[in-house]
Amino acid sequence: MFARDQYLLLDFGNGRRLEQWNGFILDRLCPAVTHILQTASTIWKTADARFIPDSNLPGKKGNSERGNWIPLTEKGHFFLESTDFEVLTLRCDLDSSQQAQQTSFFLELKGSPFGHLGVFPEQMPNWEYIYRYCRTAQKQLGRRVKILNLFAYTGASSLAAAMSGADVVHLDAARNIVIQAQKNANLTEQQSSTSLSIRFIADDVLKFVRRELKRQNEYDGIILDPPSYGHGTRGEVWRISRDLPKLLNDCISLLSDPIPFLLLTSHTPGFHKQKLSDMLQDSIRQRYSSKESQRFLLTSNDMFIRSQYKKNLPSGQKVLLSTVDHRLEE
C-alpha cells in the first residue's frame, strides 16, 4: 500500500477523477465514470493541475486521447516542471502487518501526454499479494522463484516480486516505459539498499512468450495486465479480443509445478471477470486432463478504489489462478 498521506482519491464523476498524490491535487480523465455524478463540486476547485484532451494532437493509446497537463496553481507548475526525487517519488509499503522494518519500493510520479501518471493505485492489493506469494513459495520450494511480468508498464508488480527475493523478467513493448521502470528499480535499490534481480526487456509479448516456450523455460508465476489495443517493438498489432486467448494458452504452458500462480487484470470494457475466468479455464483444460485441472482455483474480483466519500471507483477486473494446495487469502 502507499505510505501514509501519499495517495488519496478525493472524488470522481462526470468522466473525471480528482486525486491527491504526495501533496499535489490532480484532476484527470476517467471514462469509466462518465455517467456518475461528482459528490462535491467545490473540492474540484482545489486542483493544482488538470489534464485536458486535445483532439488536434496526433496519436492515441487504447482508449486514451493525447492532451496537455495544465497547471492551475504554483504547486501545479512545480509538479509539472520539477525533476526533484523527493517531489516526484511515491513510497509503496508491502507488508500490512506494520512490522518495525517495513519493506517498500518506490515509484516516480510523472504526467504523460495521455493523462497517466506512471502508477495505477487500484493495483495496490495485487502488489502486496505478489510479495506475499513469492515469500511463501520461496520458503516452501527452498529456492528463488521466477516471475514473468507481461505488459509490465513502469514496474510496480516487478518491484513487489523482486523485493521478496524473486528473479523477475519484466517485459513491455514500449522502450521509453521500460526505461522508466528501470529508473524506478534504481530508485528502489538506492532507497532500500537492496539489490534487485530484474531483467528488463522491450519486446512484443506474444513473440517473447513463444520463444520462451521453445527454450523450454518455465516460471513459477506470471502477471499480465493486457491493454485493449497496442503495438509491439516492430509495429506488431495487439488486439485483446483476438490475441488474449492464445497468449493465455501459452502462459499456462509456461507455468511450472508444483505451486504456480497467474494474475490477470483487465480494464477493457466487455472483458468482465466471468469472461476472463472462462478464458483461463479453457486454457487450463487445453493443457491438463480433467482430473489434473481440478487442482487449480480461479478467484475473480472487481478492482476499485475507495474515495474519501466512501464511494467505489470501478477500476477493472482481476482473475487469480492458484492451486488447491497453495492459496493465500487476498
Disulfide bonds with the S-S distance in Angstrom:
none
